[in-house]
Amino acid sequence: MKSKTAKLAIVATLSLGLGISILSDPITYDGSGVIVAQASKKNKVLRYKKLAKKAVHVSKGNMYSSAKLNKVTHKAKNYKHTTFYRTKQSKIVKANKKTAVYNFIKSSNGKTKGWIWHGYVKNGKAPKASKTVATSAKSTSTSSSVSSSNKISKSKLKKLAATVDSTDNPKAFNNWMINPGKKGSGSLTDSKGHLKVAKGTKLYSLGSSVVVGTLSNGHRMMGITPYPSKYLEVMPGMHSNSETFTNKSNHWVAYYISGTGSANGRAPAPHKGFKGLGDLDQQLLGEFGGMWSTMDASNDSELYNWNSKILLINKKAAEYKA
């Protein structure tokens, strides 16, 4: 009898201890009041619904990898100028038994996507970024001496911006990137090691946070404004996948490579030491932007070597259109 009583006491003590542990766990809420911590245990999907494809934009909130909200993949504040497309909806029940609606949104190139609370999703295309994001401190006094090949005319800028916005035909963008400009003055990087344009030239905005420009060595550069550490120095011309690619700098470089590749032309052939960009974490993938490829191209139309900071862009695969 004493033994049974002792066992019950132990069970009661353990139960009380577990209850205290559960109540003392930190709980994090997102903007809709949904519990994010413990999401895998607390949030339950009631139903999914397919929606007609519609252009939308976001400026705040988190994007999650699944409708259960168990992993944040993107911060919406970094994509204020990116147009997304809403295609699905989910209804979930929260820990407090109340329900919430989340939308699945995806960028036009398909590389930035996730579930976000419907209250953060606004109809229509994203607002354009300002035309000029940054200029050299002495751009006014030196602009007359800058080669015209380093400038982008209004008509050319409009054409490049159109390829980034629609991703239907990035050929104009890619062709401009592989054709170098004239050498200028100034250093390649700033005090933080981030690439910067040559003195007297502009860092041009193409919308959707995409910026391009010409470096002091004449090479083109491209990137996404929230992630200057991922700005790419584009090595001029077309290269063969059979080459050995090196990078002696501390910043990222990109080579455009030729060849049909695999997956019916949607991805390049393998290259030793490199992985398909689709294998990269979704958050990191979004930091590169993917402005060089169509929506029909595979995420693996590019290869990367993280340690060497090299990106290989298969031009034909990147421009694939079904």
N, C-alpha and C positions, 0 to 999 in steps of 0.2 A: 504494500500500500504506500509506504514511504517512497519507494522507488518510482512509482507512477506519479505521485505528487511532485517529486523532484523534476521529473521529465517535463510535466506540464508547466512548471515554473520556468524551466529553461526555454521552452518554446515561447512562452509569453514574453520573456525577456528579449529573446531574439526578434520577435515580431515587433515589439515596441521600439527596439533599436533600429530595425529596418524602416519603421514608420518615421522615426526622427530623421533618418538619412534622406528619405525621399522628400520630406518637407523642407529640409535645409539645402537641397540642391539649388544652385543658381538657375534662374529661368530667364531666358532672353526672348523678347517679343519683337516682331517686325512691325511695320507701319499699320498693318491691318489688325493687330492684336493677336496674331497667331503665334503660339509658342514655337520657337525655333529650336532651342535646346531640348533634347529628348524627343525631337521630331519623329524619329523612326519608331518610337513607342506610342506617341500621343496623337499624331496626325493621321487620319484615315481618309482615303479617297472614296467618296460616295459614287461619283460617276464622271465620265469623260464625255465631251461633246465636240464634234467637229464644227468649225466655223468657216464661213466664206473668207477667203484670203483678203486681208485688208491692211493697207499701210497705216502704221502707227508710230509713235515715238514716246520715249520715256526720259525722265530727268532725275528721278530719285527712286530709292528702294533697292532691294536685292533681287537678283535673278538666280533661281535654283536649278539644279540638275534634274530634279524630278518633282512631280506634283506632291510628293510627301515632304518636300522642303527640308531634306536632310543634309544638303550641301550647297553652299553659296558658290556660284561660279563667276558671277560678274556683279560689279557695282554699277547701277544704272546711271549714276552721275558722270561716269566716264564716257557715256555714249549719248550725250545731249544732242549731238548733230548727226546721229545715225538713224536712218529710217529702217524700221523693222516691219515684219509682216506677221499679223496675228492669224493663227490657223486652228488653234484648239483651245478648249476651256475645260477646267476641272472644278469640281465642287468638293470641298473637304470638310470634315468635321473636326473642330478644334478640341483641345483638352477640356474646355469648359462646356462642351457639347454644342456650342454655336457653330454655324457654318460660315465658310468664306469661299470666294470665287477667285481662281487664278487663271491667267491667260498664258498660253505658250506663244512666245514671239521669237522670230529668227531674222537676222540681218539678211540683206539681199544676196550676199555671197555665201550665206549659210554657215559662217564660221563663228558667229556670236549668237547664242540662243539660250533659252531657259524659260522657267516658269516665274511669273511675277504677279503680285496682287493686282487685280483688275482696276483698282482705283488709281494706280500709277500709270495706267496705259491711256494715252491720249490719241484720238483719231487724227489722221493726216500725216504727211511727211515731216521729218524733223526740220527745224529751222537751220538755215545755212550758217556756217561759221563766218566770221568777218573775213573780208577778202585778203587782208594782209595780216598775218599773225605776228611776225617779227621782222625787223630790219636791222641792218648794221648801224651802229651808232653814228657813222660818218657817211651814210648812204646818200644824203643830199649833196654833199660836196664831191663825191666821187662817182656818182651814177653816170655821168657823161663819158667816163673813161672805161666803163664796163662793156665787155663785148656783147653784141646783140644776141649771140647764141646762148648767153646766160640769162636773158630776159624771156619772159613768157608774155606774149601779146594777149590782149583781151579775148580775141577770137580763139587763140590756142588754149588759153586758160579755160574757156568755156567748154572746149572740146575735151580737154583732159578731165575736167570736173564731171562731165556727162558720163564718161566711162567709169568713174569711181562710183557715181550715184546709182547707175543702173547695173553695172557689172556685166552688161550684155556683150560688150565688145571692148576689152581693155587693150586692143592692139595699139591705139594711138598713145596710150599711157606707157606701155612697155617699150615701144619704139623710141619715145623721147628719153626714157631712162637709160637705154643702152648706147645712145649717141651722146658722147661727152661734149661739154662746152669748152670754153677757153679758160686757161689758168688765170687765177686772180691772186689777190694778196690776203694775208691773214692765216691763222692757224686752222687746222681741220676741226679741232675740238675746243670746247670751253673749259673752264676750271674744273668742272665736274667730269670731264671726259666724254661729254655728249657732243655729237657732231653738230657743226654750225656752218651756215653758208659763208661764202667768201665776202670780204668787205665790199660794200657798195652794191650788193645784190640782196634780193628779198627771199624770205621763206614764204612761199605761196601756199594758200589754203585752197583745197579742192572740195571742201565740204566733208561731212562724216568724219571730222577730226583728222583727215589726211592732209599732210603737208609735203611739199617737194621743194627742191632748190638745187643750186650748184655749189660744190665745195671749192676751196681755193686751188685744188689740184685739177679742177675741171670735171671731176666725176660728179654724177648726179647723186642726190640723196633723197630718201623718202622715209616717212614714218607716221606714227599716230601721236598727236600732241600730248596725250596724258602719259606717254611712255617714251621719253627722250632717250632712255638707255637702250631702246630697241631700234633707234634710227639706223637705217641701212645705208652704207656707202656702196653704190652700184658700180661694179667693175665694168668698164666699157666693152662693147661688142658682144658677139655670141661666142660661146665656148662649147667644147665637146665634153660629153659626160666621161670620156676616157681620160681626161686631164687629171692631174693631181692638184687639188685646190688647197691653198695655204692662206693664212691670215696672220701677219706679224703685228697687227694693231691690237688695241684693247677694246675696240668697238666692233659692232656687227658689220659684215660685208655680204653682198649678194652677187652671185654670178648667174647670168641667164645662160642656160644650156639648151642644146638642140637634141633632136632624136624623138622618135615616135613614142617610146616608152611602153608601158603596159596598161592593163585595164582598158583595152580598146582605145588607147591614146589619151586617156584621162590622167595618167600618172607616169612619171619618168621611170626608166630602168633603175635598179638598185645601184648604189655607189658605196664602196667600202668605207666604213666609218660613219655613214650617214643613215638617218632614219626618216621615214615619211613624216611630214609636218602634222598629219592627222593623229600621230601617236602622242603629240605634245598635250599637256594639260590644257583644258579649255580656256582657262584664264590667261595662261601664257600665250596660247594661240591667238587670242584676241588682241594681244599687245603688238602683234606684227601686222594686223590689219587685213592682209590678203587682198589689197586693192588691185593687185596685178592679175587676178584670175576671175573667171566667170562663175556664175552660180552653178553651172553644169560641171565644172571641173572638180576632180576629186581633191579632198584635203591633202592627199599625198601627191599632188602635182608639183609639190616642192619638197626638197629634202633638207635636213639640217644636221649640223654637228654642233652640239651645245658647247663643248669644251673649246673648240676652235672659233666659235661665233661666226659660222659660215652658213649662208642659206643658198641653196641651188634651186633656181626657178626654171622649170622646164617650160619654155615659151609656148610650144605647141600644145602641151597638156593644159597649161594655165588658161589658154584661150579657147579651150574645147567648148563647143556648143552643140548640144544634142539636136 
